[in-house]
Amino acid sequence: MNSLVLSNVVSRPARALASVIGIALGVLLILFTVGLSNGTMRERARREANVGADLILRASGAFGLSGSESFRLPISMAQELRKIEGVKAVVPIGQISVSAEDSNVGSRLIDGINFDEYAAMAGLKVIEGRAIGSVGDEAMIDTGFQKQKKLKVGDTMQIWERPFKIVGTYEPAAGARVKVPLTTMQEQLGGENKCTSFLISIAEGWTLEQVAEKINEKFPNSQLIPTKDLEELYLNSIPQLDVFLDVVIGIAGVISTLVILLTMYTTVTERTRQIGILKSLGMSKMGIAWIITQEALLISIAGVLVGIASTYALRFVLTKVTTLEIEISLWLMAITFITAVLGGIVGALYPALKAASLDPVESLSYE
């Protein structure tokens, strides 16, 4: 039985290959789209949480995490926050998205910082060059960004439509990949002596909840975000994303189903005489239907494997030339496998029933 199924598949190699490629495209669509969205969100969340802070304080009414927040918090708030029991350190930062032609999404998030106090909290170390100063059109980048963009110390990059000189690189990646002096950002955006948020670390012996409660008592209208919750917040920051991903998975499933349906229907039509011979030799209707279903499953599984391999190859290429992150998890591969196999079964259902119901006499006379 197994040899018959395999011989049926390899007897038309071009058609089998086209079917495998069609299913592989559906698998690639699922893995790449879902993996890209989740990977990008999680990678940014990990960097944002890697700043050494336990809490992020933002202005009341701040919306989303896209870097579009205005400078509304006075820097003087830092002194008041440091006086609160349980607060170990407070670092003001500015964070904004700027247009960037070399970015994959047309914009880039940058941090405005006072390097010494930010580095002390986040544990940053200068790897090459020097730290940014307190003023001026200069920038620092993390080593990962440097490698992907093939930049070096002394190069310039466009920020606010003017050149910023790259004066150094740092590790580890924390927050935005590009950092400029906070004063420069304030002057550019009309936010002198203000910032978009404060990074707050908690003293030993205090819990996050205790300190958050005291901060809320002092500044009841501010937003407090625990850095440990950033990953979940980023994944939920685009409400329509889950719907979009579900649509993508559904479309990929339909593609797989149609590819199998067309392939197996053609197979049944071409092998009408062969099916008649099998029936005349005593093969049951269930046996005939199972042969067709096995062929569909074999093609589906081959398509899944080719799709997974193609996704890994595409991820390898993209991570070498871009800053994109593609997350391929086991649960995502499991969903993709189930979707493709179910599509194969559904697509093979009608051709299998058609083959099982053929009259053996008419089948033997089919030309």
SERO-4910 file (N, C-alpha, C, O; in steps of 0.05 Angstrom, whole numbers):
BEGIN
 pado doro    nc1    nc2    nc3   cac1   cac2   cac3    cc1    cc2    cc3    oc1    oc2    oc3
  Met    A     17    -24      0      0      0      0     17     25      0     13     44    -15
  Asn    A     38     26     18     55     49     20     71     54     -6     74     76    -15
  Ser    A     80     32    -19     95     34    -44     76     45    -66     85     60    -83
  Leu    A     51     37    -66     32     47    -85     27     77    -82     27     92   -102
  Val    A     24     86    -58     21    114    -52     45    130    -61     42    151    -75
  Leu    A     69    121    -55     93    135    -62     97    135    -92    105    156   -103
  Ser    A     91    113   -105     94    112   -135     74    131   -148     81    143   -169
  Asn    A     50    133   -137     31    152   -148     40    180   -147     36    196   -165
  Val    A     54    187   -124     64    215   -121     87    220   -140     87    241   -153
  Val    A    106    202   -142    130    207   -158    125    203   -188    142    211   -204
  Ser    A    102    191   -196     97    187   -224     92    213   -239     95    214   -263
  Arg    A     84    234   -224     80    260   -235     97    280   -219     86    296   -203
  Pro    A    123    280   -222    141    296   -205    136    326   -207    137    340   -187
  Ala    A    130    336   -231    126    365   -235    101    374   -219    102    394   -206
  Arg    A     80    358   -222     55    366   -208     59    363   -177     49    380   -162
  Ala    A     72    342   -169     77    338   -140     93    361   -129     88    371   -107
  Leu    A    114    369   -144    132    391   -135    116    417   -134    119    432   -115
  Ala    A     99    422   -154     83    447   -154     64    447   -130     60    468   -117
  Ser    A     53    424   -123     35    422   -100     50    427    -74     41    442    -56
  Val    A     74    415    -72     90    419    -48     97    449    -45     96    459    -23
  Ile    A    105    462    -67    112    490    -66     88    507    -58     91    526    -42
  Gly    A     64    500    -68     40    515    -61     35    514    -31     28    534    -19
  Ile    A     37    490    -20     32    487      9     55    501     25     49    513     45
  Ala    A     79    498     15    102    511     28     98    541     30    106    554     50
  Leu    A     87    553      9     82    582      9     62    589     31     64    610     44
  Gly    A     41    572     35     22    577     56     35    575     83     30    591    101
  Val    A     53    555     87     68    552    112     86    576    117     87    587    139
  Leu    A    100    584     96    118    608     98    102    633    106    111    649    122
  Leu    A     78    636     94     61    659    101     54    659    130     56    681    143
  Ile    A     48    636    142     41    635    170     66    641    187     66    659    204
  Leu    A     87    625    183    110    627    200    124    654    198    132    665    219
  Phe    A    126    665    174    140    690    171    124    713    182    135    730    197
  Thr    A     99    715    176     82    737    185     79    737    215     84    758    228
  Val    A     71    715    226     67    713    255     94    715    269     96    729    290
  Gly    A    115    702    259    141    703    271    153    731    271    166    740    290
  Leu    A    149    746    249    159    773    246    146    791    266    160    807    280
  Ser    A    119    790    268    105    808    286    112    802    315    118    821    330
  Asn    A    112    777    323    118    770    351    148    775    357    154    785    378
  Gly    A    165    768    338    194    772    343    201    801    346    217    808    363
  Thr    A    190    818    329    196    847    330    186    859    357    201    874    370
  Met    A    162    851    365    151    862    390    167    852    414    174    868    432
  Arg    A    173    826    414    188    815    438    216    826    439    226    832    461
  Glu    A    229    830    416    256    840    416    257    868    427    275    875    443
  Arg    A    238    885    419    237    912    429    231    912    458    242    928    473
  Ala    A    212    895    467    205    894    495    228    886    512    233    897    534
  Arg    A    244    866    502    268    858    517    288    880    520    300    884    542
  Arg    A    292    896    499    311    918    501    300    940    520    316    951    536
  Glu    A    274    945    519    263    966    536    264    957    566    267    974    584
  Ala    A    262    931    570    263    921    598    292    917    608    296    912    631
  Asn    A    311    921    590    339    916    597    353    942    606    378    944    605
  Val    A    338    961    615    349    987    623    357    988    653    366   1008    663
  Gly    A    353    966    667    360    965    695    340    977    714    344    977    738
  Ala    A    317    986    703    297    998    720    275    977    727    272    957    713
  Asp    A    261    982    748    239    965    756    212    977    748    193    963    743
  Leu    A    211   1004    746    187   1018    739    193   1040    719    215   1051    719
  Ile    A    174   1046    702    175   1068    683    152   1086    690    129   1078    689
  Leu    A    158   1112    695    137   1131    701    133   1149    677    152   1160    666
  Arg    A    108   1151    668    101   1168    646     79   1188    654     66   1185    675
  Ala    A     74   1207    637     54   1227    642     26   1215    640     22   1196    626
  Ser    A      7   1227    654    -21   1218    652    -31   1221    624    -25   1241    610
  Gly    A    -46   1202    615    -57   1203    588    -38   1194    566    -45   1195    543
  Ala    A    -14   1185    574      5   1175    554     -8   1151    540    -19   1133    553
  Phe    A     -5   1150    514    -19   1129    498      1   1113    483     18   1124    468
  Gly    A     -1   1086    485     15   1069    469     44   1069    476     53   1082    495
  Leu    A     60   1054    461     89   1051    465    104   1056    439    124   1043    434
  Ser    A     94   1075    423    106   1078    397    126   1100    395    138   1105    374
  Gly    A    132   1114    417    151   1136    416    140   1162    406    154   1179    396
  Ser    A    114   1165    409    101   1189    400     93   1208    423     79   1228    418
  Glu    A    102   1202    447     95   1218    470    110   1244    471    133   1245    464
  Ser    A     96   1266    479    109   1292    480    124   1296    507    120   1280    526
  Phe    A    140   1316    508    156   1322    532    138   1338    552    134   1362    549
  Arg    A    127   1323    572    109   1336    590    118   1334    619    107   1349    636
  Leu    A    137   1317    625    145   1314    653    169   1332    659    190   1330    646
  Pro    A    167   1349    679    190   1366    686    212   1350    699    207   1332    715
  Ile    A    236   1356    691    260   1342    701    261   1344    732    272   1327    745
  Ser    A    251   1366    743    252   1371    772    237   1349    787    242   1345    811
  Met    A    219   1334    774    205   1312    787    225   1291    797    219   1276    816
  Ala    A    248   1289    784    267   1268    792    275   1271    821    278   1251    835
  Gln    A    279   1296    830    287   1301    858    265   1292    877    271   1280    898
  Glu    A    240   1297    870    218   1289    887    215   1259    888    209   1247    909
  Leu    A    220   1246    865    218   1217    864    240   1203    881    235   1183    894
  Arg    A    264   1215    881    286   1204    896    281   1205    926    293   1189    941
  Lys    A    264   1223    935    259   1226    963    238   1205    974    235   1202    998
  Ile    A    225   1191    955    205   1172    963    219   1147    974    238   1137    962
  Glu    A    209   1136    996    221   1113   1008    220   1089    989    199   1084    976
  Gly    A    242   1075    987    243   1051    970    254   1057    942    260   1038    928
  Val    A    256   1082    935    267   1089    909    298   1091    911    308   1106    927
  Lys    A    311   1075    894    340   1075    894    352   1095    876    371   1110    883
  Ala    A    342   1096    851    353   1115    831    331   1123    811    312   1108    806
  Val    A    334   1147    801    314   1157    781    330   1170    758    348   1186    762
  Val    A    323   1162    734    337   1172    710    316   1183    690    299   1168    681
  Pro    A    317   1209    684    299   1220    663    309   1213    635    333   1214    630
  Ile    A    290   1207    618    298   1202    590    277   1214    571    254   1220    579
  Gly    A    285   1219    547    266   1226    526    266   1204    505    287   1193    499
  Gln    A    243   1197    495    242   1176    474    222   1185    453    199   1192    459
  Ile    A    231   1184    428    215   1193    406    221   1177    381    243   1167    378
  Ser    A    202   1175    363    206   1163    337    212   1184    317    198   1205    316
  Val    A    232   1179    300    239   1198    279    238   1184    252    241   1159    251
  Ser    A    234   1198    231    234   1186    205    262   1176    198    282   1189    205
  Ala    A    264   1153    184    289   1142    177    286   1126    151    272   1106    150
  Glu    A    300   1135    130    297   1123    104    309   1095    103    300   1077     88
  Asp    A    329   1090    120    342   1063    120    329   1044    139    339   1022    143
  Ser    A    307   1052    151    292   1034    170    272   1017    154    262   1025    134
  Asn    A    267    993    165    248    975    152    220    985    152    204    979    135
  Val    A    213   1002    172    186   1012    176    184   1042    171    163   1054    175
  Gly    A    206   1055    162    206   1083    155    210   1102    179    209   1126    176
  Ser    A    213   1090    203    218   1107    227    237   1092    246    241   1068    243
  Arg    A    248   1107    264    267   1095    283    263   1108    311    260   1132    313
  Leu    A    263   1091    331    261   1101    359    289   1109    369    308   1094    365
  Ile    A    291   1133    381    316   1141    393    311   1151    421    289   1160    428
  Asp    A    332   1148    437    331   1156    465    348   1182    469    369   1184    458
  Gly    A    337   1200    485    352   1223    493    360   1218    522    343   1215    539
  Ile    A    386   1218    528    395   1210    555    418   1228    564    432   1240    548
  Asn    A    422   1228    591    447   1237    603    463   1211    607    456   1195    624
  Phe    A    485   1208    592    497   1182    590    506   1170    616    501   1147    622
  Asp    A    519   1186    633    531   1175    657    510   1162    676    514   1140    685
  Glu    A    488   1177    681    468   1165    699    452   1143    686    444   1124    700
  Tyr    A    447   1145    660    433   1123    646    451   1098    645    441   1076    650
  Ala    A    476   1101    639    494   1078    638    497   1065    666    499   1041    667
  Ala    A    497   1081    687    499   1070    714    475   1052    720    478   1032    733
  Met    A    451   1060    711    428   1044    717    426   1020    698    420    998    708
  Ala    A    432   1023    673    428   1002    653    453    984    651    452    963    638
  Gly    A    475    992    663    500    977    661    513    978    633    525    959    625
  Leu    A    510   1001    619    522   1004    593    552   1008    595    562   1020    614
  Lys    A    566    997    576    595   1000    574    602   1010    546    592    999    526
  Val    A    620   1029    544    629   1039    518    648   1018    506    668   1010    519
  Ile    A    642   1009    483    658    988    469    678   1000    451    701    991    449
  Glu    A    670   1021    437    688   1034    417    682   1064    417    659   1072    420
  Gly    A    702   1080    414    698   1109    414    694   1120    442    708   1112    461
  Arg    A    675   1138    445    670   1151    471    640   1154    475    624   1149    457
  Ala    A    633   1162    499    605   1167    505    596   1194    493    613   1212    489
  Ile    A    570   1197    488    560   1223    479    563   1243    501    562   1237    525
  Gly    A    566   1268    493    567   1290    513    540   1299    522    520   1286    516
  Ser    A    539   1321    536    513   1331    546    498   1347    525    474   1351    527
  Val    A    512   1356    504    499   1372    483    512   1364    456    532   1350    456
  Gly    A    501   1374    435    513   1370    408    499   1350    392    483   1333    402
  Asp    A    504   1351    365    493   1332    346    510   1307    344    524   1304    324
  Glu    A    509   1290    365    525   1266    364    508   1243    376    488   1247    390
  Ala    A    515   1219    368    499   1196    375    516   1172    382    540   1170    375
  Met    A    505   1153    398    517   1127    403    498   1106    394    473   1110    394
  Ile    A    509   1083    385    492   1061    376    502   1035    389    525   1033    397
  Asp    A    484   1016    392    493    990    404    507    974    382    504    979    358
  Thr    A    523    955    391    540    940    373    524    923    353    533    918    330
  Gly    A    501    913    361    484    898    343    474    915    320    475    907    297
  Phe    A    466    940    326    457    959    305    480    966    287    477    968    263
  Gln    A    504    969    299    528    976    284    534    954    263    541    960    240
  Lys    A    532    929    272    539    907    254    519    905    231    527    900    209
  Gln    A    493    907    238    473    904    217    473    927    197    467    923    173
  Lys    A    479    951    206    479    974    188    506    980    177    510    998    160
  Lys    A    527    964    186    554    967    176    564    996    180    575   1008    162
  Leu    A    560   1006    204    569   1033    211    594   1031    227    601   1010    239
  Lys    A    609   1053    229    633   1055    245    634   1082    259    621   1101    250
  Val    A    650   1083    280    653   1108    294    665   1129    275    684   1124    261
  Gly    A    652   1152    275    660   1174    257    641   1178    234    641   1199    222
  Asp    A    624   1157    229    604   1160    208    582   1179    218    581   1185    242
  Thr    A    564   1187    200    541   1203    208    515   1189    201    515   1173    182
  Met    A    494   1196    215    468   1186    208    448   1209    210    451   1227    226
  Gln    A    428   1208    193    408   1230    192    387   1227    214    373   1207    216
  Ile    A    386   1248    231    365   1250    251    354   1278    250    369   1297    250
  Trp    A    328   1281    247    315   1307    244    326   1322    220    330   1346    220
  Glu    A    332   1306    199    341   1317    173    367   1332    175    373   1351    160
  Arg    A    384   1324    194    411   1335    196    430   1313    206    421   1294    219
  Pro    A    456   1316    199    475   1294    206    482   1294    236    489   1315    247
  Phe    A    481   1271    248    491   1266    275    515   1248    273    514   1227    261
  Lys    A    537   1256    285    562   1241    284    561   1218    305    554   1222    328
  Ile    A    567   1194    296    569   1170    314    595   1171    328    617   1168    316
  Val    A    594   1176    354    619   1179    370    627   1154    385    649   1153    395
  Gly    A    609   1135    387    616   1111    402    595   1089    399    573   1094    390
  Thr    A    602   1065    408    584   1043    409    583   1032    438    601   1037    454
  Tyr    A    561   1018    444    558   1008    472    546    981    472    534    971    452
  Glu    A    548    968    495    535    943    501    527    943    530    539    958    546
  Pro    A    506    929    538    488    913    522    466    931    509    463    954    516
  Ala    A    451    919    490    429    934    478    408    939    500    399    921    513
  Ala    A    400    964    503    380    972    523    365    996    512    377   1015    503
  Gly    A    338    995    514    322   1017    504    325   1019    473    327    999    460
  Ala    A    323   1043    463    326   1048    434    355   1042    426    374   1044    443
  Arg    A    359   1034    401    386   1027    392    404   1052    387    428   1049    386
  Val    A    391   1075    385    406   1099    380    401   1119    403    379   1123    411
  Lys    A    423   1130    414    421   1148    436    434   1175    429    456   1176    417
  Val    A    420   1197    436    431   1224    432    429   1239    459    415   1230    477
  Pro    A    443   1261    461    441   1276    486    413   1285    492    399   1295    474
  Leu    A    404   1283    516    377   1291    524    372   1321    518    351   1329    509
  Thr    A    393   1337    524    390   1366    519    385   1372    490    369   1389    483
  Thr    A    399   1358    472    395   1362    443    367   1355    435    355   1369    419
  Met    A    356   1333    446    329   1325    439    309   1345    450    289   1352    437
  Gln    A    314   1355    474    296   1375    486    295   1400    469    273   1411    464
  Glu    A    318   1410    460    319   1434    444    305   1430    417    291   1448    408
  Gln    A    309   1406    406    297   1401    380    266   1400    381    253   1410    363
  Leu    A    256   1389    403    227   1385    406    213   1406    423    189   1403    429
  Gly    A    228   1426    432    215   1447    448    208   1437    476    187   1445    487
  Gly    A    224   1419    487    218   1408    513    239   1413    533    247   1395    548
  Glu    A    250   1438    534    271   1445    553    263   1438    581    241   1445    591
  Asn    A    282   1425    595    278   1418    624    254   1399    628    243   1398    650
  Lys    A    248   1384    607    226   1364    609    235   1338    597    255   1337    582
  Cys    A    220   1316    602    226   1290    591    200   1275    585    179   1285    592
  Thr    A    202   1252    573    178   1237    567    173   1216    589    150   1208    593
  Ser    A    194   1207    603    190   1187    624    214   1186    643    235   1197    638
  Phe    A    209   1173    666    231   1168    685    234   1138    689    215   1123    692
  Leu    A    259   1130    690    266   1102    697    271   1101    727    287   1117    737
  Ile    A    258   1083    740    260   1082    770    269   1054    778    257   1034    771
  Ser    A    291   1053    794    299   1027    805    293   1027    835    292   1048    848
  Ile    A    288   1003    846    278   1000    873    301    991    892    317    975    884
  Ala    A    301   1003    915    322    996    935    318    968    946    295    958    946
  Glu    A    339    956    955    338    929    966    320    928    991    321    946   1007
  Gly    A    304    908    993    287    905   1016    259    916   1012    241    913   1029
  Trp    A    254    927    988    228    938    981    217    922    958    231    913    940
  Thr    A    190    919    958    178    906    935    168    926    915    164    950    922
  Leu    A    164    917    891    154    935    870    127    947    877    122    970    873
  Glu    A    110    930    889     83    940    896     84    962    917     69    981    916
  Gln    A    102    958    937    104    978    959    112   1005    948    101   1026    954
  Val    A    133   1005    931    144   1030    920    124   1042    901    120   1067    900
  Ala    A    111   1026    884     91   1036    865     68   1050    880     58   1071    871
  Glu    A     60   1039    902     38   1051    918     46   1078    928     30   1097    927
  Lys    A     71   1081    938     80   1107    948     83   1127    926     77   1151    930
  Ile    A     92   1118    902     95   1137    880     67   1146    871     63   1170    864
  Asn    A     48   1128    870     21   1135    862      8   1155    882     -8   1172    874
  Glu    A     15   1152    908      5   1171    928     16   1199    923      2   1219    926
  Lys    A     41   1200    914     54   1226    910     46   1238    883     42   1262    880
  Phe    A     44   1221    862     38   1230    835     14   1213    825     18   1196    808
  Pro    A    -10   1219    835    -33   1202    828    -41   1202    799    -55   1183    790
  Asn    A    -34   1222    784    -43   1224    756    -22   1213    736    -26   1214    712
  Ser    A      0   1202    746     20   1191    728     16   1162    723      2   1148    738
  Gln    A     27   1152    701     26   1124    694     51   1110    704     73   1120    700
  Leu    A     48   1087    717     70   1070    725     69   1044    711     49   1030    712
  Ile    A     91   1036    698     92   1011    683    115    994    693    138   1003    691
  Pro    A    109    971    705    131    953    713    145    942    688    132    934    669
  Thr    A    171    943    688    186    934    664    182    904    658    184    896    635
  Lys    A    175    889    679    170    860    674    144    856    658    140    834    648
  Asp    A    127    876    656    103    873    641    105    884    612     85    884    597
  Leu    A    129    893    605    131    907    579    126    888    555    114    896    536
  Glu    A    135    863    558    131    844    535    101    841    530     93    842    506
  Glu    A     85    836    550     57    833    546     44    859    536     26    858    519
  Leu    A     53    882    545     42    907    536     49    912    507     31    922    492
  Tyr    A     73    905    499     80    909    471     63    890    453     54    899    432
  Leu    A     60    866    461     44    847    445     15    855    443      1    849    423
  Asn    A      5    870    463    -23    879    463    -26    908    454    -48    919    455
  Ser    A     -4    920    446     -5    949    439    -19    954    413    -27    977    407
  Ile    A    -22    933    396    -37    936    371    -61    918    372    -58    894    367
  Pro    A    -84    928    380   -108    911    385   -115    894    360   -125    872    364
  Gln    A   -111    904    336   -120    890    312   -100    869    303   -106    854    284
  Leu    A    -77    867    317    -56    849    308    -65    820    309    -61    805    290
  Asp    A    -78    812    330    -87    784    333   -107    777    311   -107    755    300
  Val    A   -125    795    305   -145    791    283   -130    787    257   -137    769    241
  Phe    A   -111    805    252    -96    803    227    -82    776    224    -82    764    203
  Leu    A    -69    767    246    -54    742    245    -73    718    241    -66    699    228
  Asp    A    -97    720    254   -116    698    250   -125    697    221   -129    675    210
  Val    A   -128    720    208   -136    721    180   -114    709    163   -119    694    144
  Val    A    -89    715    169    -66    704    154    -66    674    156    -62    660    136
  Ile    A    -69    663    180    -70    634    184    -93    622    169    -90    601    156
  Gly    A   -116    635    169   -139    625    154   -134    625    124   -142    605    111
  Ile    A   -122    646    114   -116    647     85    -97    625     77   -100    612     57
  Ala    A    -76    621     94    -56    600     89    -70    573     89    -63    556     72
  Gly    A    -88    569    107   -103    543    108   -120    539     83   -121    517     72
  Val    A   -132    560     73   -149    558     49   -131    552     25   -138    536      8
  Ile    A   -107    565     24    -88    559      2    -81    530      1    -81    517    -20
  Ser    A    -73    519     25    -66    491     27    -89    473     18    -85    454      3
  Thr    A   -113    479     27   -136    463     20   -141    463    -10   -146    442    -22
  Leu    A   -140    486    -23   -145    488    -52   -124    474    -68   -129    461    -88
  Val    A    -98    477    -59    -76    463    -73    -81    433    -73    -78    420    -94
  Ile    A    -87    422    -50    -91    393    -47   -116    385    -63   -116    364    -76
  Leu    A   -137    400    -61   -162    394    -75   -157    392   -105   -166    372   -118
  Leu    A   -144    412   -116   -138    412   -145   -120    388   -153   -125    375   -172
  Thr    A    -99    384   -137    -80    362   -143    -94    335   -142    -91    319   -161
  Met    A   -108    329   -120   -120    303   -117   -143    298   -136   -148    276   -145
  Tyr    A   -158    319   -143   -180    316   -162   -169    309   -190   -179    291   -203
  Thr    A   -147    322   -197   -133    316   -222   -123    287   -222   -124    272   -242
  Thr    A   -112    279   -199   -101    252   -196   -123    231   -200   -119    212   -214
  Val    A   -146    236   -187   -168    217   -190   -177    215   -219   -182    193   -228
  Thr    A   -179    237   -232   -188    238   -260   -169    222   -278   -177    207   -295
  Glu    A   -142    226   -273   -122    213   -290   -120    183   -284   -112    168   -302
  Arg    A   -128    175   -260   -124    147   -252   -150    132   -250   -153    112   -236
  Thr    A   -170    141   -265   -196    128   -265   -193     98   -272   -205     81   -259
  Arg    A   -178     93   -293   -175     65   -301   -160     49   -280   -167     26   -274
  Gln    A   -139     61   -268   -124     47   -247   -142     41   -223   -140     19   -211
  Ile    A   -159     59   -216   -178     55   -193   -197     33   -200   -204     17   -182
  Gly    A   -206     31   -225   -223      9   -233   -210    -18   -231   -222    -37   -222
  Ile    A   -184    -19   -238   -169    -44   -235   -168    -53   -206   -172    -76   -199
  Leu    A   -161    -33   -188   -159    -39   -160   -186    -49   -149   -186    -68   -132
  Lys    A   -208    -37   -158   -234    -45   -148   -241    -73   -158   -252    -90   -144
  Ser    A   -233    -79   -183   -239   -106   -195   -223   -127   -181   -231   -151   -181
  Leu    A   -200   -119   -169   -184   -138   -154   -193   -141   -125   -181   -156   -109
  Gly    A   -214   -128   -118   -226   -131    -92   -220   -110    -71   -227   -113    -48
  Met    A   -207    -88    -79   -201    -67    -59   -227    -52    -52   -243    -46    -69
  Ser    A   -231    -47    -26   -255    -35    -17   -256     -5    -23   -236      7    -29
  Lys    A   -280      6    -20   -283     35    -24   -266     50     -3   -253     70    -10
  Met    A   -266     41     22   -250     53     42   -220     53     36   -205     72     41
  Gly    A   -211     30     24   -183     27     16   -176     47     -6   -154     59     -5
  Ile    A   -193     50    -26   -188     70    -47   -187     98    -36   -169    113    -42
  Ala    A   -206    105    -19   -207    132     -7   -182    137     10   -171    159     10
  Trp    A   -173    116     24   -150    119     41   -124    124     25   -106    139     34
  Ile    A   -122    111      1    -99    116    -16    -98    145    -24    -76    158    -23
  Ile    A   -120    156    -33   -121    185    -41   -114    203    -17    -99    222    -20
  Thr    A   -125    196      6   -119    213     30    -90    211     38    -78    231     46
  Gln    A    -78    187     35    -50    184     42    -32    201     23    -13    213     32
  Glu    A    -39    201     -2    -24    218    -21    -26    247    -13     -6    261    -14
  Ala    A    -50    256     -6    -53    284      2    -37    290     27    -24    311     29
  Leu    A    -37    272     46    -22    276     71      8    277     65     23    293     77
  Leu    A     18    259     48     46    259     41     55    285     28     76    296     35
  Ile    A     39    295     10     45    321     -3     44    344     17     60    362     17
  Ser    A     24    343     35     20    364     55     44    364     74     55    386     80
  Ile    A     53    341     84     76    340    102    101    349     89    117    364    100
  Ala    A    105    341     63    128    351     48    127    381     45    148    395     48
  Gly    A    103    392     40    101    421     38    107    435     64    119    457     63
  Val    A     98    424     86    104    436    112    134    437    117    145    457    126
  Leu    A    148    414    112    177    413    116    192    433     99    210    447    108
  Val    A    184    435     73    196    454     55    190    483     65    208    500     64
  Gly    A    166    488     74    159    515     83    174    523    108    184    546    110
  Ile    A    178    504    127    194    510    151    223    515    144    235    534    154
  Ala    A    234    498    126    262    503    118    265    530    104    285    543    108
  Ser    A    246    537     87    247    563     73    245    586     92    259    606     89
  Thr    A    229    583    113    226    605    133    252    609    148    261    631    152
  Tyr    A    265    587    156    291    589    170    312    602    152    328    618    161
  Ala    A    312    594    126    331    606    108    326    636    104    345    652    104
  Leu    A    301    643    102    294    672     99    301    687    124    311    710    122
  Arg    A    296    675    147    303    688    172    333    693    174    342    714    183
  Phe    A    349    673    166    378    675    167    388    699    150    405    714    158
  Val    A    376    701    126    384    723    108    376    750    119    392    768    119
  Leu    A    351    752    128    341    778    138    356    788    163    361    811    165
  Thr    A    362    769    181    376    778    205    405    787    200    417    801    216
  Lys    A    415    778    177    442    787    169    443    814    157    462    829    160
  Val    A    421    822    143    421    847    129    402    868    140    403    891    132
  Thr    A    385    860    159    366    879    172    366    876    202    380    858    212
  Thr    A    351    893    215    348    890    245    322    876    252    314    876    275
  Leu    A    310    863    232    285    848    237    290    823    254    311    810    252
  Glu    A    271    817    272    273    793    288    249    775    281    226    784    281
  Ile    A    254    750    274    233    731    267    233    709    288    253    694    289
  Glu    A    212    706    303    210    686    324    194    662    314    171    664    308
  Ile    A    208    639    312    195    614    304    193    596    328    213    583    334
  Ser    A    171    594    340    168    578    364    156    551    357    145    547    335
  Leu    A    158    532    376    148    505    372    118    505    369    107    491    353
  Trp    A    104    522    386     75    522    384     66    533    357     45    524    346
  Leu    A     81    552    346     74    564    320     78    543    298     61    540    280
  Met    A     99    527    300    104    506    280     82    484    283     73    473    263
  Ala    A     74    479    308     53    459    312     26    468    299     13    453    286
  Ile    A     20    494    303     -5    505    291     -3    504    261    -23    496    248
  Thr    A     20    510    250     24    510    221     21    481    210      8    477    190
  Phe    A     33    462    225     31    434    216      2    425    216     -7    412    197
  Ile    A    -12    431    238    -40    422    240    -57    435    218    -74    422    206
  Thr    A    -52    461    213    -67    476    193    -63    463    165    -82    459    150
  Ala    A    -38    457    159    -31    445    133    -43    417    130    -54    410    109
  Val    A    -40    401    151    -50    373    150    -81    373    148    -92    358    132
  Leu    A    -94    390    164   -123    392    162   -132    401    134   -152    391    123
  Gly    A   -117    420    124   -123    430     96   -120    407     76   -135    405     57
  Gly    A    -99    390     80    -95    367     62   -118    347     64   -127    337     44
  Ile    A   -127    342     89   -149    323     92   -175    333     80   -189    319     66
  Val    A   -181    359     86   -205    371     74   -204    372     44   -223    366     30
  Gly    A   -180    380     34   -177    381      5   -179    354     -9   -188    352    -32
  Ala    A   -171    333      5   -172    306     -6   -199    293     -3   -204    272    -15
  Leu    A   -217    304     13   -242    291     20   -259    286     -5   -268    264     -9
  Tyr    A   -264    307    -21   -281    303    -44   -269    285    -65   -282    267    -75
  Pro    A   -243    289    -72   -231    270    -92   -231    241    -81   -235    223    -97
  Ala    A   -227    237    -55   -226    210    -44   -254    197    -46   -257    174    -53
  Leu    A   -275    213    -40   -302    203    -42   -310    197    -71   -324    178    -77
  Lys    A   -300    214    -89   -306    210   -118   -292    185   -128   -304    169   -143
  Ala    A   -267    180   -119   -253    156   -127   -267    131   -116   -269    111   -130
  Ala    A   -276    132    -91   -289    109    -78   -315    102    -91   -324     79    -91
  Ser    A   -328    122   -103   -355    117   -114   -355    110   -144   -376    106   -156
  Leu    A   -331    109   -156   -330    103   -185   -339     74   -190   -333     56   -174
  Asp    A   -354     70   -212   -363     43   -219   -339     28   -232   -327     39   -251
  Pro    A   -332      4   -223   -309    -10   -234   -311    -15   -264   -291    -14   -278
  Val    A   -335    -22   -274   -338    -28   -303   -333     -3   -319   -319     -4   -339
  Glu    A   -345     19   -311   -341     44   -325   -312     53   -323   -301     64   -343
  Ser    A   -299     49   -300   -272     57   -296   -253     42   -314   -234     53   -325
  Leu    A   -258     16   -318   -241     -1   -335   -243      7   -364   -224      3   -379
  Ser    A   -266     18   -372   -270     26   -400   -262     56   -405   -264     66   -427
  Tyr    A   -252     69   -383   -245     97   -386   -219    100   -402   -200     86   -397
  Glu    A   -219    119   -420   -195    124   -436   -183    151   -429   -163    160   -440
***
